[in-house]
Amino acid sequence: MSMSLSNVKNVMATSEVCAYLVAQAEPSSAVQRQLIERTRALGGPAEMQIPHEQGVFLTLLAKLVNARRIVEVGTFTGYSTLALAKGLVPGGRVLTCDISEEWTSIAQEGWKAAGVADRIDLKIAPALDTLRALPSEPVVDLVFLDADKPGYQAYWEELVPRVRPGGLLLADNVLYGGEAVRADAKGNALAIREFNKHVRADDRVESVMLTVADGLTVARKC
Ligand SMILES: C[S@@+](CC[C@H](N)C(=O)[O-])C[C@H]1O[C@@H](n2cnc3c(N)ncnc32)[C@H](O)[C@@H]1O
């Protein structure tokens, strides 16, 4: 008799289940709602913004590791940056990387309105250049990857050595709408699939992939 070793417990993510789940998170603030509205007005690109419950999770994880130094790759209109900044210890800072002046100008307005602008350093340049220029000491407490998918592996390789033991590396969109699961994945989905393989084989971290939003990998530096 063959026995399955997996014990998969699925709940269908119906709109009713999702609405219930979102309602269990800390409610969004007026500033966060404004940032969501402002981003929605951009049309198509708005789908890049992390959902509110994921933001709550980022704040919680930052608090759990007493984050003083956070590095984010992929700012966009700043919703995730704001969530990360809310989780910093007093005096802590978030370095966030993007290449878009237009989208990050919306972010800067949101951070100012939320009273966290003085904790955030925004660097407009290809993220790999920014990361390579960082000091090499392992002093980063938390990393959030959410930029161009083919860049994830290179960002990972720059950042793993800079994260302190016990610090966290988080990577967003690791399911890529379910496409990363397919053996014939192409384009961004293939890049994510390769990245996931890379993380799994990396014995510098212990990691788990969660079905948060579009898939979130949580890795702890050993
Ligand atoms: C998915 S969005 C980030 C969403 C953001 N974390 C949020 O929750 O609102 C990806 C961002 O990565 C940026 N990006 C793309 N390629 C980049 C690169 N090579 N270096 C830095 N940022 C890049 C894009 O401009 C875009 O704003």
The ligand as a Tripos MOL2 file, in Angstrom:
@<TRIPOS>MOLECULE
LIG
   27    29     1     0     0
SMALL
NO_CHARGES

@<TRIPOS>ATOM
      1 C1          6.0500   44.8100   -8.1690 C.3       1 LIG1
      2 S1          6.6140   46.4650   -8.1570 S.3       1 LIG1
      3 C2          6.9510   46.7410   -6.4580 C.3       1 LIG1
      4 C3          5.6820   46.8360   -5.6340 C.3       1 LIG1
      5 C4          5.8890   47.3940   -4.2500 C.3       1 LIG1
      6 N1          6.7200   46.5060   -3.4580 N.3       1 LIG1
      7 C5          4.5500   47.6220   -3.6020 C.2       1 LIG1
      8 O1          4.1300   46.7990   -2.8020 O.co2     1 LIG1
      9 O2          3.8760   48.5950   -3.9280 O.co2     1 LIG1
     10 C6          8.1870   46.3200   -8.9070 C.3       1 LIG1
     11 C7          9.0160   47.5960   -8.9500 C.3       1 LIG1
     12 O3         10.3570   47.2090   -9.3150 O.3       1 LIG1
     13 C8         10.9020   48.2750  -10.0520 C.3       1 LIG1
     14 N2         12.0430   47.7670  -10.8300 N.ar      1 LIG1
     15 C9         12.0340   47.0690  -11.9870 C.ar      1 LIG1
     16 N3         13.2880   46.7860  -12.3790 N.ar      1 LIG1
     17 C10        14.1130   47.3100  -11.4540 C.ar      1 LIG1
     18 C11        15.5340   47.3600  -11.3050 C.ar      1 LIG1
     19 N4         16.3620   46.7920  -12.1960 N.pl3     1 LIG1
     20 N5         16.0370   48.0010  -10.2260 N.ar      1 LIG1
     21 C12        15.2260   48.5660   -9.3150 C.ar      1 LIG1
     22 N6         13.8710   48.5460   -9.4070 N.ar      1 LIG1
     23 C13        13.3250   47.9330  -10.4610 C.ar      1 LIG1
     24 C14         9.7710   48.8070  -10.9020 C.3       1 LIG1
     25 O4         10.0160   50.1290  -11.3010 O.3       1 LIG1
     26 C15         8.5730   48.6470   -9.9410 C.3       1 LIG1
     27 O5          8.2960   49.8650   -9.2810 O.3       1 LIG1
@<TRIPOS>BOND
     1     1     2 1
     2     2     3 1
     3     2    10 1
     4     3     4 1
     5     4     5 1
     6     5     6 1
     7     5     7 1
     8     7     8 2
     9     7     9 1
    10    10    11 1
    11    11    12 1
    12    11    26 1
    13    12    13 1
    14    13    14 1
    15    13    24 1
    16    14    15 ar
    17    14    23 ar
    18    15    16 ar
    19    16    17 ar
    20    17    18 ar
    21    17    23 ar
    22    18    19 1
    23    18    20 ar
    24    20    21 ar
    25    21    22 ar
    26    22    23 ar
    27    24    25 1
    28    24    26 1
    29    26    27 1
@<TRIPOS>SUBSTRUCTURE
     1 LIG1         1 GROUP 0 **** ****
